[in-house]
Amino acid sequence: MEIKQQLKLGQHLVMTPQLQQAIRLLQLNQLELRDEINHELEANPVLSDELTDPKQGASAEAELELPTTDRVDIADSSKETLAERAQDKQVAEVDWEQFLENRTQQQATGSQRSGFEELPPIEQNLTRRESLEEHLLWQVQNSDFTDAERRFAELVIGNLDDRGFLDLGGTEREDGTRTPDLTIEDLAHEADLLPEDAEEVLRLMQQMDPVGTCCRDLRECLLIQAELYGYDDAEVQIIDRHLHNVEKRNWGAIARDLKVTPEEVVEAAKQIQKLESRPARNFTTTDDKSIAITPDVYITKDNGQWVVVDNDKGLQRLYINESLAKRMLKDPQAKEFIGEKLRNAQWLIRAIEQRRKTIIRVTECIVEKQREFFEKGVAYLKPMILRDVAETVGMHESTISRVTTNKYVHTPQGLFELKYFFNSAIRRTAEDDIASEAVKQAIKKLIDGEDKDNPLSDQAIVELLERNEGIQIARRTVAKYREVLGILASSKRKRMF
């Protein structure tokens, strides 16, 4: 063994903080980008937007002349070489005082805002719907429960799932293990309540509005409602012992067990269908009417040409706060700190601009390849994969995946996620292949137009697709697409009543 020096030549992937920031910004949608910008505005004192100082509302992307002009290449991170690190060193040596002086001379003066623009947005004045948790807590507070019973009730409410059922199952930890399942006795012990009293409190909570909430499963939920609404013994027994047969519509098995006629079973099933299987249906943490998706890009047709425009509405225009930076640069102890913040602000502005250009470029490529979809509709959606777009725009597939994930585009055909346009190919006889999404819509159209008294089986759908559309597809593929669309099997779609 000996100690010696050896010279080797090798290649290594270097992920600088600036490149990591650019990649992270690329995969954010507009709302997430807005939050990221607000976070950077709070952390970087020299970074400002037009809301911070109305007198300086100029667009940073158009007017800011950066000391370095090389763009961030997100498509191929291997281009981050020693030359770029030398560039960072050069940026660190920039005369920031001279740079800010030049910026002051070039800065455009923004117009003053009117009094109406200073008012808070209307979204801050809108009300929201009451959640199930708030509704139940209000009833608990107005009940005659003791302190221990009230603590137990609050623990129960805190363990409800989105259906309104009591979920005491364990949760998964970060290391992959699961926490142990809880029981009613565990909640009672934590609330200093006797287990037999806990069952009685739970029973009273299950009769609160909405009836059937705080139950542990569907059977218990329906039983509570049936008993409270005065259902007869046969209907209660069907709920208690034959829910699986009701789901399968096996009326004969129920009739034989209860010693009644099948007609009576059908009438009882009609009454059971009137019960609420999801107590939390009318209580949501988010108002469905207020849910809105903000598109990142718009696709419009202008004079026969498809045009892609980014959505910058509500997105702050960033610039460097020269006055603050100049004052702080006069302090020798703060000069190094301000230099670093100026570089960070510069990189952020460049990364946001590069993100905008990349999204527009990828969207334009999608428009070019899916032109028939925008002209005629979803039936003309073509098969396309990430590699097709990556080869056209000269980027890596991972970059295309980041660009199209969780990004939405507004088109004349509707609002779609960019991932929507990537589909596998389904073979057709004597014609070009068709996209899988178009096949799903064809299946949905067939099922919507079927005879509900005699619904189409999966094999019948296969035969109709091949005869009418020339689409060659297996029966198991039809079943898979049907499940994706949330459509039941033919035996469960049949109209019985």
N, C-alpha and C positions, 0 to 999 in steps of 0.2 A: 504494500500500500504506500502511496506517495501523494503529496500535495503538489498540484501543478495547475497552471492556467491554460485554458484552451479556448480558441476563438471558433464560434459556430455561427452560421448564417441560417436564419429561420424566419418564418412568417407567423405572426400572431394577430388575432382579432382584438382590436382595441376599441372598447366601448367607452368613449368619453362621456362625461356628464351631459354635455350639450347634445350628443347624439342620442343618448338615452331619453332626454327630455323631448327631442323631436319625435322619436318613435312613440313615446307615451302620448303626446298631443295628437298624433295622427289617428290613434284608435279611439279618441274621445268623440262623442257626438256634440252637437251644438250646446245643449244644456250643460253637459259635463265640462265643456271647454269654458263656458261662462263662469262656472264655479272655480275652475282652475285659474282663470284670469283674476277673479276677485281675490283668491288666495295669494297670488303673486303680487297684486297691488298692496295687500296688507303687509307682505314680507319685504318688499323692495321699496325703500323710501323715494328713490329717484324715478320710479315707474309711475306714470299717471295716465288718466284717461280724460275724456271730455267732460265726464261727470264730476271729476275732482276739481277742475278749474274751467268753467265755461268759456273763459277768454282764450283758451288754447284747445280748440276742437279739431285741429287739423289731423288728417289721417297719417299715422306714422309710416304705414307701408309706402305711401306715395312720396312723402317729403323727407323722410329721415335718410340721410346719406351716411351709411355706416362706414367705419374705417376699413372693414373687410367686405369683399363683395362675393366671395365664393359661397354658393348655397349649400345647404345641408342635403346630402344625398342619402335619403332614407332607403331607397330601393336596394342599394348594395352597401352594407355596412363595412365591407372589406376595404373600401376606399379611404377609410380613416387611417391615414399614414402618418409618418414622421413629419411630412411637409405640413400637415394640418396642425400638428402640435407646435411646430415652429411658428405657424401663423398665430396660434393662441399667444405665444410669447411676444410676437410683434404687437398684438392687440393690447397686451398688458403694458407695453411701452408707449401707447398712444398718448399724445399731449391732450388730455381731456379738457383742459381749460380752453385751448385753441379750438377744439372740436365744438364745445358748447358755444363759444363766441360766434363761430360760423353758423351754428344752428339758430341763434337768436336773430341774426340778420336775414335768414331765409324763412323764418317762421311766419306762417300766414295767420292773420287775426280772425278769430271766429266771431260769429255774430252772437249778441246777447240773447239769452233765452227769454221767452215771454213768461208771464206769470203763471199761465196754465201748465207749462212744462215743469214747473217746480212742484206741482201737486203730486201726491203719491199715486202710483198706478191703481187702477180700479180693482185689480186682482186682490189687493190688500184689504179691500172693503167688502169682499164677497163672503157670504156665510157658507158653512159646510153642513153636511148631514150628520146627525147624531150616530155615533158608533154603537155597536151592540154592548161593548164594555161600559160605556157611559150610561146607556139605557138601563142595564142591569144594576149598576152601582147606585143609580138614583132610586131604584126600587128597594135595594137592600138598605139604603140609608133611611128610607121611609117605613121600614118594617119594624117589628118589635123584637128583633134579634138582640141577644146580649152581646157584650163586647167580644167574647170568644167566638160566638157564632158569626158575628160580622167579620172577624178576621178570617175565619174559615171560608166564608162566602167570597171574600176578596181573593183568597188563594184559588178558589175554584174558577172565578171569572178570569184570573190571570192565566189559567191553563186551558182556555177555550181555543179551538182551532177556527179556521175561517168558515166552517160550516155551522159553528155554534155548539159543537160536541166537546165534551170534556176529554182532553188528550193528556194522559199521564205517562205516555211512553218516553223513554230516554232520548236524549239528544246526542248528536255526534260531536266529539271534541275535535280540536285541530289536529291531534296526533292520530286520528282515525278510530279511537276507541269510543264507546258509548257510555253515557251515564246510566245508572240503573233506573228501571221503571218505578214510578211512584204508585201509591195506593191511596185510597180514601183515608185509611188509618194514618198514613204518613202526614197528610194534610191536617188531619185532626190533631195529631201530636204537635205539629208545628204551631197550631193555633191554640194549644192548651184546651182542647175540647174532647169530650168522651166520644169514642168511635160510634156508639149507638146514637148519640145526639147528632153526630156528623151526618149519618145516613138520613135522619129526619130533616135536617137543614137542607141537604141536597135534594130531597124529595120536594120540599117547598119551593126551592129555586127552579126545579124543573116545571113547576106550574106557573111560574111568572111569565110575563109577556116578553118575548114570544113563547108560547107553550111548546115544550119539548126541548128547550135549550138546556145546556148543562148535562145532557144525557151522554152515556158512554158509547152508544152505538145506535144504529138506525132502528133496530128492534125496540129498544127501550124508549126511543123518541116517539115512535108511532104508538106504542102501548100507552104512554102518558096521555097523548092526545085522544086516543080512542076511549080511555076510561073517563077522561074529563068531559068529553063531548057526548057521552052516553051511548056508545056503540054497543050492539048486542053481543052475546057470548060467542056466536059463530065468527064474527068479524075479529074479535079479540083473540080467539084461538088461531085463526089464520095468521094474524100478525105474529103471535107467539111461537108458532111451530112450523109455519109453511111459507115464510117469506121467499125461500129459495124456489118453491114451486110456483109462487105467484110470478116471480121473475121469469121462469121458464114457461109460464102459461100452462102448467100441467094441472088443469082443472080436475081431471079424473082422479088423480092421486089425492087431492084435497077432499074431493067428494067422498071417496071411499073411507078416508080416515075419520071424517066428521059425520059420516052416515047421512049425507044430505044429497040433493040432486045437483048436477053440474050447473043448472040454471041458477040455483041459489048461490053457488060459489061465485059465478060471474057477477051477480048483483052485489055480493059482498066485496068483490074486488073493485067494483066501481066506486063504492063508498070509501074503500081504503085509499084509492088514488086521490081522493080529495084532501087527504092529510098532507101536512108539510114535511117533506123529507129533509129539508135544509133550513133549520130555524133562523139562521143568520142571513137568509136571502135578501131581506130588505135593509140590512144593516151592513155597511161596508166602511172600511177605514178611509177609502177614497171615493169621492162622489163620481160615479160613472159619467155623469153629464159634464163634469168639469175636466175629464181626462182629455188631454190634447197632445198630439205628437207634433213637434216642431221639425219640419223638413230641413235638411241641410242644404239641399239644392233644389232648384226648380227647372223643369223641362217644359218649354213652351215652343209653339210653332209660330214663326214670324216670316211672312212672305214665302211660305212653302219650305222654309228651312227650320230644322230643329235647333233650338238654342238652349244651352245650359248656363244657368245663372246661379251663383251661390247665394245663400240666404244669410246676409249679414245684419238683419234686423235684430236689434236688441243686443248685439255684440259690440263691446266697447272698442273704440279705436285707441290704441296705446301710443304713447310718446314719452320722451324723457323730460322730466321736470328740470329745466335748465337753471332756473333761479335757485332752487334748493341745492342742486349739485354744485353750483358756483360758490355758494356760501360755505358749503362743507369742504370744498377743495382748498379753501384758504387755510384750513386747519391742517398742519402737517401730519398730525396723528390720525386724522380721519381720511387722509388722501388715499391710502391703500384700500380702506374699506369701501369708499365711494367708487374707486376704480373697479373693484370686483362687482359691485352692484350695477355699474354701468354696463359691464360686459354681460352680466346676466340678463339685463333688460334688452340689450342688443340681440342676444341669442333668442330670447323669447319672441321678440317681434319678428325675427327672421323665420323661426320655426312655425309660427302661426301663418305667416304668408305662404311658406312652402306647403303647409298642410292644405290651405285653400286651393293652391294650384294643383296639388296632387289629386284632390277629390274631384275637381272639375275635369281634369284630364282623364281620370278613370271613368267618370260618368259619360263623357263624350264618347269614349270607346264603347261603352255599353249601348248608348243610343245608336251608334253606327251599326253594331251587330244585331240589335233587336229592333230595327226600324219598323218591321211589319207589326210588331206588338203595339207600338205607339200609334200606328196608323189604324189597325183593325181590331186589336183586342187580344185577350189572353190565349185564345185558341191558336194564335200565330206565334206564340213564344217559342223560340228556337233553343235547342240544347246548347249549353255553354258552360265551360268550367273556368276555374281561376287561371289556368295556364293560357287559355285563349287570350284573355285580356292582358296578362303579364307579358306575353311575347309581343303583343301589339304596342304597348306603351313602353316597353323596355324596362320593366321593373320585376322584382322578385315576387313569387306567388304569395309569400308571407306579407308583403306590403299590400298587395291587392286584398288579402283577407282582412288586414287591419282597416283598410279604407272602407270596405263594404260592410263590416260588422257594426250593427247598431247605428247605421246611418240611413236616413230616410230621404226619399226623393218624391217630389210632388209632380205628377204627370197628368195629362188629359184623361188617362185611364183610371186614375185614382192615386192614392198614397201607398207607396211600397217601400220596403227595406231593400237596399241595394243587393243584399244576398238573394232576394227573390228571383233575380234574373239568372242565377246560376242553377242549372238543372241538368240532370243526367238525361241520356238519350233513350227513347223507346222506339223500337223498330216498327216501320210500317211497310206494308206490301206495295211495291211499285211507286213509292213516294219517298221523299226525304224523311229522315228521322224526326220525331216529335219530342218536345220537352216533357219531362215527367209532370210538371205543374199543369200543362195543358191536358194531360191524361186525367189528372185528378179532377179538373173542372168538367171534363167530359163524363166522368163517372158520376159526379154530383148532379149534372144535368139529367142523366138517365134516371137516377133515383128520385129526383124532384118530380119527374113526369110519369112515374110508375103508377100502377093501380094499387092503392093502399090496401085493398082487400086481397090482392094477390101480388105481393112485392117481388121484385126481381132477385134471384139468387146470384151469388158471385159468378157461377158458371154461366148463367144467362147474360150477365153483364159482359163477360169475356167474349161471348159469341156475338153480341150486339156491337161491341167495339170493333171487332174484326170485320163484320159484315158492313157496317155503316161508315166507319172511319178508316178501315184498313189497319188498325192498330193491333199488333200482335203482343199479347200480354198474358201472363200466367194467372191462374185463379188466386194463388197465394199473394200475388202482387196486388190484385184488386182488393183482397181482404186487408192488406197492409195500408193501402191508400185510403180505404174506407175508414179504418181506425184513426188514421191521421186527420181525416176530415171530421171525426167525431160522429160518424154515421153507424147506427146499430146494424146488426145482422138482419137478414130478411125475416127470420122467425120472430124477432122482437119489433120489427117495423110493421108487422101485420096488424091491421085495424080489427080489434076484436069487438068493440062496442059501437 
